[in-house]
Amino acid sequence: MNTPKKTLVVIGNGMVGHHFLTSLVNSPIKETYHIVTFCEEPRAAYDRVHLSAFFSGQTADDLSLVEPGFFEQHGITLHIGDKAAQINREEQTVLSDKGALIHYDTLVLATGSFPFVPPVPGHDRPECLVYRTIEDLEAIATVAQKSKVGVVVGGGLLGLEAAKALHDLGLKTHVVEFAPRLMAVQLDEAGGAMLRHKIEHLGVTVHTGKNTQLITDGEHCFNKMCFADGEELETDLILFSAGIRPRDDIARACGLEVGPRGGIVIDNQCKTSDANIYAIGECALWNGMIYGLVAPGYAMARTVVADLASQSAHFTGADMSTKLKLMGVDVASIGDAHAKSQGALTYTYQNGDLEVYKRIVVSADKKHLLGAVLVGDASGYSTLLQYCLNGIELPEHPDTLILPSRSDESGGLGPDALPLSAQICSCYDVSKGDICQAIEAGCSTVGDLKAGTKAGSGCGGCAALVKSVLNSELTKQGVTVNTDLCEHFAYTRQDLFTLIKVEKITTFDDLIEKHGHGLGCDICKPTVASILASNWNDFVLKPELAPLQDSNDAFLANIQKDGTYSVVPRIAGGEISPDMLITLGQVGKKYQLYTKITGGQRVDLFGARVEQLPLIWKDLIDAGFESGHAYGKSLRTVKSCVGSNWCRYGVDDSVGLAIELENRYKGLRSPHKIKFAVSGCTRECAEAQGKDVGIIATEHGWSLYVCGNGGMKPRHADLFATHLDKETLIKYIDRFLSFYIRTADRLQRTSVWMENMEGGLDYLKSVIIEDNLGLCEQLEAQMQHVVDTYQCEWKTTIEDESKLKRFKHFINSDQADDNIVFIEERGQLRPAETKVQKHFKLVEVA
Amino acid sequence: MSHWQTICEVDALQANSGVCALVEGQQVAVFYMPKSQSVFALHNYDPFAKANVLSRGIIGDLKGEPIVASPVYKQHFNLKTGCCLEDETVKIPAYSVRIDQSHVQINLDYD
């Protein structure tokens, strides 16, 4: 078969256009087409849903939806930064702005939408902006720099998202809405009022029922908005987010049928009035509806791919349910939220104290859920959505679904109640059956499932449900998820932390007697030692604590492969005087230690025998050094660049801050090691965004990043807070570290802790910044105790004869271990490769 | 035949931990659990790390059997038998050891 390939042209490489391409290349019919796509923007498809992440430090690359090499690999011709300008339906050609003329056999329009800007006089003033593309965001950031006040026109979903962005940029933020309430499409009156109350509490002023009539020069700000009711509002920046309009101009110009209020008319196969042309996404009008969400657009894209492959496929509308977190407030809307259906009954639960509002809309026979509104607590969203989408029969008393459960009954719809056909992830159309199949094929974590099925990797709204399906299926397979620390304690590390703290337990013996059994092991002993140290900060080699310590802590040094140790004195912030550097050299020379610079800007001295450790440390301490805790699951180093004292680009004194932070947190025991870095400007020479705690100086103060990691599984840190003064910065770090120490698993780095945290970064912010758990005072006190009780463990050790007893190889001889053998390489000593095993032979078991 | 020799006094041992004694040229790790007044002795050589370090391991019990965990690669050895829990082909010498009055005594004729 050698039929020449047909040409398929896609106009628009936004989220939906790109989803179409990825679906197409996964289909066998892609072989029949030569594929061409036009992308008007200077960059290919990116995630518009999470656009505000751009302000929290994500780059355009982070937001990209295009796998590296995607277009090349699939032979797709991409016309980037070139807008398709004209369609000639008779000739079947597309002409671009830059003059490219492409013949098509099949054309797919995915031109998307543009933000609606009300034609108010003054709407085109320089500080009036929209919120749609990365270029828009760059413009917002630029104007925000010279602004103090910002107004978002539009109190819908996107408008509130935009308000959050302005609020995060440090502007005094207002939301101006034409309708009498926020999110008028999704919420009823009481729900809208609750949302308004919560958002105003966060410092955003809401004005509803406001009809803007004029934007003109302000007196204190750049602009002034004048409303129909005679009121005025001074503002610098104005952001229009008053809805979207389909981009149908190219379709209109070539005579395709469009709706009376815009939108390219499509049928159930997403075909336009021309059989060779499809339209998908926000430019398409199906059954009189424009869908402004990404999931329906994706469904349209898949319909077209199926139709091209001559498979029967229909787009028959889409569920518009949404769940999102707006400025930290959970909001969800499902189905018929306004109870417009015939005979619909409603049940409402309102809690003025906790600021929670829930309403469900139920069919007249009380058998089926038609819709719901949730504000303040959207935890029931997945369950309610499944009831609604799958027509699952409601319990006898439907209101149990929204009433808080006062007993152990969960009230939720277990994943087992869902049919295999139930759609779990609407972004990627993943059913429960797909997930079960993936679990059978070996997926055993949420991460595996995300990678294998894409479930939960879109908007993330289904993450909790994916997890519960996973747990339920694993349990069925007989996999028990045992979270006991070890056979001696039927508790998690977090449980033990709480027991120790609440009962003020100070020894392992006391803890195992009250809450465990047996003698303990090399899992629970170091874990408990770490928890005791985090809480009470006693000297780790006290007689009752020393036997609990892991290999390195037990001798306050890092054990190496041959049983010798390495020694790392603290060099706070990596700043060291020539004299101190000379001392290190002298000590290295005196004890013939192998010397290497570490990644944390200090010096590691290797090859110390256990009996040499106190002698080496005596010399180091006399010269003014102290323990570097390189042996502990504790703060290691605070790396820094040279900062504003020397660097011509430096914005602030990164070395000074690094030294202060290192001295504050030195000796702090934690679930795993902790690394910090401080950069003096955004050039980021200290690589702070790859650390557990990273700080970058900006002209407006310090930016704090958390939960980054290098190593085996690198993780870019998340931007946690900006514009911080030093005092606030330290307060946040105190709380962050204390919360990590309380809640992480044993040997869990902050990066993995964050990945596993339900609610993720937003939740962490709500705990640390907004104090939602009311814990901050305790967290700060916990840290202050550790700071106040710091001691150099080596100083304490060498000052106490009785502690030195342990630092001998033999209790009954002064000989050294004759199995430690060094050879010389590149002018230094290192362990010999093969040692003669002269001490005994292994006894083979018969 | 039995040949008991005193290697040190009880107070030279480390409670709930190990020490290493040099006995007839052999390195012997001696572990002491004061609560049950039990002492155990193994050769100090960790065959996985190829280093004399077992006296520095954490001790405890697994499934009721007393164990030491290697401080280098964390394999467990039964304190009574010297058998490695992770690799049944590996067994290190275990010695008889006792506390007589305040003397810690060892018998190197292991069987």
Boltz contact constraints between the chains, C-beta under 6 A:
constraints:
  - contact:
      token1: [A, 518]
      token2: [B, 61]
      max_distance: 6.0
  - contact:
      token1: [A, 519]
      token2: [B, 60]
      max_distance: 6.0
  - contact:
      token1: [A, 519]
      token2: [B, 61]
      max_distance: 6.0
  - contact:
      token1: [A, 520]
      token2: [B, 60]
      max_distance: 6.0
  - contact:
      token1: [A, 521]
      token2: [B, 60]
      max_distance: 6.0
  - contact:
      token1: [A, 522]
      token2: [B, 58]
      max_distance: 6.0
  - contact:
      token1: [A, 522]
      token2: [B, 69]
      max_distance: 6.0
  - contact:
      token1: [A, 525]
      token2: [B, 58]
      max_distance: 6.0
  - contact:
      token1: [A, 547]
      token2: [B, 16]
      max_distance: 6.0
  - contact:
      token1: [A, 547]
      token2: [B, 17]
      max_distance: 6.0
  - contact:
      token1: [A, 551]
      token2: [B, 71]
      max_distance: 6.0
  - contact:
      token1: [A, 559]
      token2: [B, 71]
      max_distance: 6.0
  - contact:
      token1: [A, 562]
      token2: [B, 51]
      max_distance: 6.0
  - contact:
      token1: [A, 563]
      token2: [B, 51]
      max_distance: 6.0
  - contact:
      token1: [A, 563]
      token2: [B, 52]
      max_distance: 6.0
  - contact:
      token1: [A, 563]
      token2: [B, 53]
      max_distance: 6.0
  - contact:
      token1: [A, 810]
      token2: [B, 20]
      max_distance: 6.0
  - contact:
      token1: [A, 810]
      token2: [B, 22]
      max_distance: 6.0
  - contact:
      token1: [A, 811]
      token2: [B, 8]
      max_distance: 6.0
  - contact:
      token1: [A, 811]
      token2: [B, 12]
      max_distance: 6.0
  - contact:
      token1: [A, 811]
      token2: [B, 19]
      max_distance: 6.0
  - contact:
      token1: [A, 811]
      token2: [B, 21]
      max_distance: 6.0
  - contact:
      token1: [A, 812]
      token2: [B, 7]
      max_distance: 6.0
  - contact:
      token1: [A, 812]
      token2: [B, 8]
      max_distance: 6.0
  - contact:
      token1: [A, 812]
      token2: [B, 21]
      max_distance: 6.0
  - contact:
      token1: [A, 812]
      token2: [B, 22]
      max_distance: 6.0
  - contact:
      token1: [A, 813]
      token2: [B, 22]
      max_distance: 6.0
  - contact:
      token1: [A, 817]
      token2: [B, 52]
      max_distance: 6.0
  - contact:
      token1: [A, 819]
      token2: [B, 52]
      max_distance: 6.0
  - contact:
      token1: [A, 839]
      token2: [B, 45]
      max_distance: 6.0
  - contact:
      token1: [A, 840]
      token2: [B, 43]
      max_distance: 6.0
  - contact:
      token1: [A, 840]
      token2: [B, 93]
      max_distance: 6.0
  - contact:
      token1: [A, 842]
      token2: [B, 47]
      max_distance: 6.0
  - contact:
      token1: [A, 843]
      token2: [B, 91]
      max_distance: 6.0
  - contact:
      token1: [A, 845]
      token2: [B, 91]
      max_distance: 6.0
